Amino acid sequence: MIIIPEEKNFYAQVLDQVERTQNGKIIITKFLTLREQAIYKEIVKGKDVTLQFNGGYPFAERRKACLIPRDLNIDVDCKIECLKITYNQRFLDITHRNVLGSLMSLGLERSLFGDIVLGEKEVYIFVSREIVPVLYNEFTHINQVPIDLTPHYEEVLIEPKYDQKEIIISSMRIDNLISHVYNLSRDNAKKHIQEGLVYRNFLVCKDADEICQVGDIVSVRKFGRFKIGELLRTTKTGKLVVLILLPSA
């Protein structure tokens, strides 16, 4: 696995956690990004460690990692709580972005809360149990509109939503895809790849000519990520019409 300089401290931290787990300690992390989860998966290969992920609901992206000694067969409490946000829809057009912004304004670490799930009339947030009292006391408004925060005990089965975009490209090279999805020049796309800012399926990509496949997830730091949804058709001139899935804001 290629590790960029900014990840070296995190990589060392995971190595230390794995070593302590092999010595008999159970470790529960904070919420991890998909890239961070990929690093955990890579490091525990071949180790006497059972690795489990839990984000609080079946479609979770941000999840906690549980590292358990291989010889232990126990259920671990990851200390995740689901809270439901209700609000007056006449005064607030709620988005993932403004919920996240309001949470971050409380001065909390991003790793203390997981996914934000938008329903039809309410929003669910998955958080570390330790910050629940703080949220009840301080998370009372979004964009200056009052909200109600209550515990939610039923399973959340809302699948993530995606915006769709069709692009026409000459090949499935990763630099070509990035260029068309984010309206960048080909040279700019290559520069991002060379600087280690691009991930394919959460692994660092260093080759601009790497060929992507349907189902791949491509992440570009500072821009976001997209999933290659489907090859729709081939044009008369031999170009590819590709369906791109972008996480909804």
KEBA-173357 format. One record per atom (N, C-alpha, C, O): residue in one letter; x, y, z. Coordinates in pm, whole numbers, plus 50000, padded with zeros to 5 digits. Example, Ala and Ser with C-alpha at 12.3 -4.5 7.8 and 13.67 -1.06 7.14 Angstrom:
BEGIN
a513194943150780a512304955050780a513204967050780a514244966850846s512854977550708s513674989450714s512905000350787s513415011450804
END
This chain:
BEGIN
m500844988050000m500005000050000m500875012550000m501805013550080i500595022049910i501325034749907i500785043850016i499575046050025i501685049150099i501305058350205i501925071950175i503135073050157i501085082250169i501595095750146i502095101550277i501695096750384p502965111850273p503565117250396p502555120950504p502805118750622e501415126650464e500425130950562e499795119250639e499175121250743e499955107150588e499345095450651e500305087650740e499905077950804k501575091650744k502565083650816k502255082450964k502395071651021n501825093351027n501495092751170n500305083651195n500285075951291f499305084551107f498125075951121f498525061351103f498075052751178y499355058651005y499825044950977y500545039351099y500325027851138a501415047451159a502155043151278a501195040451395a501395031051472q500175048751408q499175046951514q498445033651498q498225026551596v498075030251374v497375017651349v498295005851379v497844995951439l499545006551340l500504995951370l500604993651520l500654982251566d500635004551596d500715003551742d499454996951799d499534988551888q498295000851746q497034994951794q496974979951764q496534972151848v497424976051646v497414961951609v498344953951700v498014942951743e499514959651729e500454952851819e499844951051958e499984940452019r499164961452009r498554960452141r497404950352142r497184943452241t496674949452030t495614939552021t496184925352021t495614916352082q497294923451952q497934910351953q498404906452093q498574894652123n498614916452177n499014913952316n497814912952410n497984912652532g496594912352353g495424909552433g494464921052458g493474919152528k494724933052402k493874944552428k492824946152318k493134944652200i491574949352357i490514952652262i490544967752239i490574975552335i490534971852114i490614986052081i489424990151994i489094983351897i488795001152031i487705006951951i488155020851909i488505029151993t488135023551780t488605036351728t487465046551727t486325043551762k487805058651686k486785068551653k486265065451512k486685055751451f485365073751461f484845071451326f485955073851223f486715083551233l486025065051125l487085065251025l486525068150886l485395064550855t487335074750804t486975076450664t487175063250591t487765053950646l486695062550468l486865050450388l488345047550364l488755035950367r489125057750341r490565055950321r491215050450448r492045041350441e490855055850562e491415051050688e491025036450714e491825028650766q489795032950678q489355018950693q490195009750605q490534998650645a490535014450484a491355006350393a492745004050452a493314993250435i493275014050522i494595012350585i494525001850695i495414993450705y493475002150776y493304991850879y493234977950817y493894968750864k492444976550710k492304963450645k493654958350596k493964946450609e494464967250540e495764963250487e496704958950598e497424949050584i496724966350708i497684963650814i497354950750891i498274943750934v496074947450908v495724935550988v495874922450910v495754911750969k496144923250779k496304910950701k497424902350761k498544906950782g497094889750787g498084880450839g498364881650988g499204874351041k497674890851056k497884892751199k496824884851278k495754881651226d497134881951404d496184874951490d495184884751550d495044885851671v494494891751462v493564902251502v492284900751420v492334899051299t491144901551487t489854902151418t489474916851404t489434924151503l489194921151282l488844935051254l487374935851217l486924929151124q486624943951289q485214946251260q484964961151244q485614969251310f484034964751156f483654978651138f482174980451174f481354971751148n481874991851233n480484994751271n480265009751261n480975017751322g479245013551182g478905027651169g477535030951221g477085042451211g476835020951277g475535023551336g474345019651251g473235018351301y474565017751119y473465013451031y474055006550909y475245008350882p473274998850833p473834990050729p474594997150618p475514991250561f474245009550586f474865016250471f475925026450514f476305035250436a476405025150636a477345035150690a478625035950607a479185025850564e479075048150587e480355050750522e481435052850628e482435045750632r481205062650714r482145064750826r481825054450934r480695053550983r482835046650970r482615035851067r483775035451167r484885039751138k483475030051285k484505027351383k485095013551354k484425004651304a486365012151387a487014999151378a487114993051517a487454999951613c486824980251526c487014972651650c488114962451624c487974954051535l489184963051701l490284953551690l490214944251810l490304948551925i490054931251781i489824921251885i490864910151870i491094905451759p491494905751979p492404894251970p491704882351904p490554879451935r492384875551814r491784865051732r491134853951815r490144848051772d491674851151934d491174840052014d489964843852100d489444835352173l489524856452093l488344860652169l487124860452079l487164865351966n486034854852130n484774854452055n483724861952134n482934855952208i483704875152120i482804883552199i482174894152110i482694897652005d481034899352157d480394910852092d480904923552160d480874924552283v481354933052081v481934945452134v480954956852116v480394958652008d480754964552220d479934976652214d480794987952159d481744992352224c480454992752040c481245003351977c480855017252025c481425027251982k479885017952114k479485030552178k479065040952075k479535052352074i478155036651988i477585045351885i476125047951919i475375038651949e475725060451913e474325064151938e473735070651813e474425078151743c472475067851786c471755074251677c470825084851735c470025082051824l470935097151684l470065108051727l469245112951608l469745113851496k467985116051634k467095120951528k466905135951542k466625141051650i467075143051429i466845157551425i465505159951357i465295155651244t464615166951424t463375171451361t463355186751361t463965193051448y462665192451264y462725206951244y461515211451165y460795203251106n461295224551163n460185230351088n460615232250943n461455240750914q460055224450853q460475224750713q460125237850643q460675240750537r459235245650701r458895258550639r460045268450649r460155277650568f460905266650750f461955276450775f463355271350748f464325278950756l463485258450716l464825252850699l464845242650586l464125232750589d465685245250486d465955235650378d467225228350418d468325233250392i467085216850478i468235210250540i469035202350438i468475195750350t470355203050450t471275195650364t472335189250452t472505192950568h473045179750394h474165173550465h475165184250506h475715183850616r475385193850416r476415204050440r476075213050559r476955215950640n474815217450570n474535226550681n474415219350816n474645225350920v474055206350814v474105198650939v475555197050984v475885199251101l476405193250890l477825191350922l478445204350970l479205204451067g478125215450903g478685228350943g478265232251084g479075237451161s477015229751119s476535233151253s477215224551359s477535229451468l477435211751329l478135202951422l479585207451441l480085207951554m480245210651331m481645214751339m481805227851415m482835230151477s480785236451409s480865249451478s480875247751630s481175257251703l480535235751679l480565233251823l481975230251873l482205228851993g482925229251780g484315226751819g484615212051842g485625208651905l483765203151791l483965188851808l484845183351695l484835188551584e485615172951725e486405166151623e485465159251525e484445153551564r485825159651397r484995152851295r484905137851321r483905131551287s485935132151381s485965117751404s485045113151517s484935101151542l484365122651585l483455119051693l482035116551644l481195111751721f481755119551519f480445116251464f480605110251325f481515113651250g479685101251293g479775093751169g478885099451061g478965111351029d478045090951003d477225095150890d476085104450934d475575103651045i475725113150841i474535121650853i473575116750745i473885117450626v472405111750787v471475105350694v470215113650683v469525116050782l469905118050562l468745126550537l467525118050504l467535110350407g466465119350583g465185112950553g464235122950489g464655133850451e462975119250477e461995128150414e461665140150503e461555151450455k461505137650633k461105148350724k462015149550846k461765157650935e463045141550850e463955141850964e465355138050919e465565133550806v466295139951009v467685136850982v468205128151096v467845130351212y469035118451062y469645109851164y471155112151164y471775112851059i471725113151282i473175114251294i473665103251386i473035100051487f474805097551350f475415086951430f476655092751497f477545098051430v476705091751629v477745098751705v478335089551811v477725079551849s479525093151858s480125086151971s479335089452098s478955100952121r479085079252177r478255080952296r478755092052387r477965098852452e480065094052393e480645103652486e480235118052460e480295126352551i479805121252336i479455135152306i477955137752309i477515149052284v477155127552338v475695129352339v475255140452434v474455148852394p475745140952559p475325151852648p475665165752593p474885175152610v476815166952528v477205179852469v476215183752360v475815195352351l475825174152277l474905177052168l473525181152220l472905190452167y473045174552322y471745178252379y471765192652432y470765199752425n472895196652486n472995210052545n473285220952442n472795232152455e474075217852340e474605228352253e474125227552107e474125237752037f473725215852061f473295214551921f471785216951915f470995207551910t471425229651915t470005233551925t469475240751802t468275242651788h470385244851711h469975252351592h470795247951470h471935243651482i470175249051355i470875247951227i470495260051145i469315262551120n471495267651103n471235280051029n470245289051104n469355295051044q470425289951235q469615298351324q468165293851338q467335300851396v467845281951285v466495276351299v466525265851410v467375256951408p465615266651508p465595256851618p465355242651567p464595240451473i465995232951632i465795218851600i465505211151730i465815215851839d464905199551716d464715190351828d465605178351807d465685172951697l466275174151913l467205162951907l466725152152004l466585154752124t466455140151952t465945129252036t466685116352003t467165114651891p466785107052100p467405094052070p466535085951975p465305086851979h467175078151889h466445069751793h466955055551808h468155053051793y466055046151837y466465032451867y466145022551756y466655011251758e465325026351659e464995017151550e466095017651443e466825027451432e466195006951366e467235006351262e466925016351151e465775017651109v467945023251104v467805032750993v468155025350864v469245019850852l467225025250768l467425017550644l467355026550521l466875022450416i467835038750536i467835048350425i469145046950348i470225048850404e469055043650221e470255041950139e470805055650097e470035065150080p472135056650079p472725069350035p472175073649900p471865065349814k472045086749881k471545092249756k472695097649671k473685102849724y472555096349540y473595100949448y472995109749340y471875107549293d473765119949300d473435127649181d474095120749062d475195115349074q473415120948948q473935114048830q474475124048728q473935134948710k475545120048664k476155128448561k476665119448449k477335109448475e476335122948325e476845115448210e478035122748150e477985134948128i479095115348124i480255121248059i480585113147933i480295101247926i481195119747837i481625113047713i483145113647709i483725124547706i483785102047709i485245101447719i485815091847615i485125082947564s487085093847585s487755085447485s488265072447545s488435062547474s488525072447677s489025060347743s488685060947891s488245071347941m488885049747962m488605048848105m489855051548188m489925047348304r490835058448131r491995062448209r491555071448324r490635079548310i492215069948438i491775077248556i491935092348539i491105099948589d492995096748471d493155111248451d492075116748361d491625128048378n491645108748263n490585112748171n489255114148246n488515123848226l488965104648332l487735105148411l487705117348503l486715124648507i488795119448576i488855130848668i488685143948594i487985152948640s489325145048480s489255157248399s487815160448361s487395172048371h487045150448319h485685152748273h484685154348389h483755162248379v484885146948497v483945147848610v484045161348678v483025167248714y485275166348696y485475178848771y485855190748683y486255201248733n485725189048551n486005199848456n487415205748476n487605217848480l488385196748488l489775200748500l490505198048368l490065189848288s491605205048348s492425201748232s493085188248256s493225183848370r493485181548149r494135168548163r495435169948243r495755161448326d496195180748218d497455183048290d497205185048439d497975180248522n496125192248472n495795194548613n495405181548681n495785178948795a494645173248610a494275160148664a495505151648689a495605145048793k496445151748596k497685144048613k498495149248731k499105141448804k498505162248750k499245168248861k498695163248995k499465160049085h497375162649007h496755157649131h497185143149157h497435139349271i497255135249050i497665121249065i499125120449108i499455112849199q499985128049044q501415127849077q501695132249220q502665127849282e500825141049273e501025146049410e500385137049516e500375140449634g499845125649473g499265116149568g497915120349622g497545116549733l497175128249546l495885133449592l494705125549539l493555129049565v494985114849466v493915107049402v493935092649453v494995086449465y492745087549484y492615073949533y491635066349443y490595071649403r491995054149412r491075045249341r490745033749435r491615026249477n489455032649469n489015022749567n489825023949697n490185014049760f490075036649735f490685040549862f492175037049873f492755037549981l492785033649759l494225031649754l494825042749670l494265046449567v495965048049712v496595059149640v496925054749498v497495044049476c496565063249402c496875060749261c498005069849219c497955081949242k499035064249158k500185072149113k500335072048961k501175079248908d499545063948892d499675062548747d498475068848676d497345064248690a498755079348598a497685086348528a497015077648423a495865080248385d497715067448375d497155059048270d496465046548325d496125037448250e496255046148457e495555034748517e494125034048464e493425044248458i493695022148424i492365020248366i491375016648475i491575007248552c490275024348481c489235022048581c488145012848525c488025010948404q487365007248617q486294998048581q484965002848639q484955010848733v483864998048583v482545000848640v482524995848786v482974984848815g482015004248875g481985000749017g483105006949097g483025007449220d484165011649030d485275017849101d484825030849167d483945037849117i485445033949280i485225046649349i486525054549341i487585049849383v486445066549287v487605075249269v487455087449359v486435094249355s488465090049439s488445101649530s489565111249491s490685107049463v489245124049491v490225134549462v490175144449577v489165151149597r491245145449651r491255154349767r490945168749725r491445173649624k490115175149804k489625188849785k488495189749682k487895200349665f488205178749613f487105178849516f485965169449557f484795172549534g486295158149618g485275148549656g485545135049592g486685131649561r484495127449572r484655114249513r483465111249421r482425117749428f483655101349337f482575096949250f482705081849228f483765075949245k481565076049189k481535061749158k481195060049011k480325066948958i481895050948946i481605048048805i480405038748803i480515026948836g479265044248763g478005036848776g477745026848666g477365015448693e477945031148541e477535022348430e478115027548299e478225039648279l478485018348211l478865021948075l477585021647992l477055010947962l477085033547954l475765034547893l475765030247747l474895022747703r476735035147673r476775031747530r478085036747471r478865043747536t478305033047346t479455037947271t478945046547155t478025042447085t479535058247135t479075067147028t479565061946892t480375052746885k479065068046786k479465064046650k480955066246625k481565059546542t481525075746700t482955078546684t483825070246778t485035072146784g483195061046853g483965052046938g484205057047079g484945050747156k483585068347115k483755073247252k482765066347347k481755060747304l483075067047474l482285060247576l481395070247649l481835081047688v480125066447666v479205074447747v479075067247881v478585056047889v479535074047986v479655067648118v478765074948218v478735087248222l478035067248299l477225072948405l478075074148532l478635064248579i478175086248585i478935089048705i477975091948820i477005099348803l478225086248936l477405088449055l478185096949155l479275093249199l477605108349190l478235117649286l477395118449412l476175120149402p477995117249530p477215118149654p476425131149658p476955141849628s475165130249696s474335142249707s474855151149820s475335146149922a474735164349802a475195173549904a474345172450029a474595179550127
END
